[in-house]
Amino acid sequence: MITLAKLNTYRKFRGDSDSWDRMVKAQDPDEITYEEWSAVDLILQSLRIVRGGMATPEFAEQTFEKLNAMAEDQSIRDQLIELAML
């Protein structure tokens, strides 16, 4: 589940998992897992594909289902969508 704290960590490192891995992960391994980091990367990529009009209706629907399942609440979903727009 992606929480506000986890999303803030992702933002802090601007999606750079190598920097995060070297600087933070060893200090606080419970903050965000590598699997969660990868899930954020993948959902942002999928949202960009949808936004760019390159997705089939089925892909778009699956993307939003995944987004709903992974985000803690609507605020996190909105913030992930906003991040995908950058």
N, C-alpha and C positions, 0 to 999 in steps of 0.2 A: 504494500500500500504506500503510495507516495503522499507524504505529509508536507506541510508548509516548511518544516525544518529541513527536510530532505531536498525539497525544491530550491530552497534558499542556498543550500550547499552546492547544488548543481549550478545555480546562477553565479555564485561566488567564483567558481572556477571556469565559468563560461563554457561548460560542457567538456572541458579538457580533463579527461579521466586520468591521464598520466600525471598531471600536476596534483590532482586530488589524491591519487594513490601514493605519491611520494610525500605529500605534506600533511594530510589529515587522516587518512585511513588507518595508519598505524596508531595514531593517538586516540581515535574514537571509532573503532570498527563497527559500532552499532548505529552510527548516524545514518549512513546510506550504504547499501550493499552494492557490489559490482553488478549484480543482476538487476537491481533497481535502476542503477545508473544507465545500464544498457537499455532497459525498458523505456526510460525517458528519451534517450537518443532515438530509439525506434519509433516511438509515438510522435515525436517532433518531425521526423522524416516523413512519416505517413500523413500527418496533418499538412505538411507542405505540399505533398503530392495532391491531396484533396483540394487544397486552396488553389493550386495551380491549374485545376481543371483536368488533371491527367489521370484521375481515378475513375474506375467504373463505379456505378451506384453500389454494387456489392462491397467493393473495397472501402468506399466511404462509410458505409454502414458498419462494417467490421471495425474500422478505425475508431468510430465513436463508441462502439460497444467496448472496445479495449480501453479507451480513455475513461469511460464510466466505471469500469471494473478496477482500474489501477489507481484512480485519484480518490483521496480521502473524502472530498466533498466538492460541491459546485465551484467554490472559490479556487481550488487547486485545478480543476478542469479549465476554468476560465484563464488562469495564469499559464497553463500549458499551451492553450490555444494562442494566447498573446505571445508567448515565446516563439511559437512556430511562425509568427508573422514577421519576426525580425530578420 
